[in-house]
Amino acid sequence: MKNWTVVFLCLFSASIAGGMALNSIIDYAMLAGSGLGIFCLLTAGFFQGRKMEAEMEGKQ
C-alpha cells in the first residue's frame, strides 16, 4: 500500500515553493500555488484519515 499522505505533503511543499519562485514571472502564481497547496494538504489529511480508519477496523 502506497503512503499517499507523504506524496501529497511533498506536493504541498513543492506547490508553495513553485508559487514563490514563479511570482515574478507569472501574475498570480503565488495565489495559484497556495490554492494548489491547500488542496494537496486537504487531500493528504483525507488519505491519512482513511489509513487511520482502516487501522482501527483491523484492531477491533
N, C-alpha and C positions, 0 to 999 in steps of 0.2 A: 504494500500500500504506500503510495507516494504521500509525502508530507506537503500538502498544498499550502498549509499555513506559512511555512518558511518561504515558499516560492512567491506568494503574494506579499509578504513582508519585504522581500528583496525588491519586488516591483514597486512597492510603495516608496522605498528609498530612491530607487532609480528615477521614478517619475518626478519626485520633488527636485532631485538634483538636475534632471534634464530641463525642467521648467526654469530653474535658476540660470542654467547655462545658456539657454536659448532666449532669455528675456531681452537681451539687447538686439537680437536678430529678428525675432518674430513677435509681433504685438500679441499681448495676452497669453504668452507662453507660460508664465507663472500661474495664471488662473487655470489654464488647461492642465498643467502639471499637478496643481493642487487638487483639482477635481478628480483626475485620474488616480491620484494618490489616496484620496478619501475612499474612492470606490474599491481600490485594492485593499485598503485597511479593513473596510467592512466585509469584503469577501474573505479575508484571512480570518476574521472573527467568526464568520459563518462556518468555515471549514473546521475551525478549532472547536466550535460548539458541537458540530456533528461528530467529531472524533471523541470528544468527552462523553457525549451521549451514548455512543457505541461501546465505550469502555465501561460505562455504568451498567448498561444492559448485560454485558458479559460477566460482570461480577455478581449479579443477582441471580 
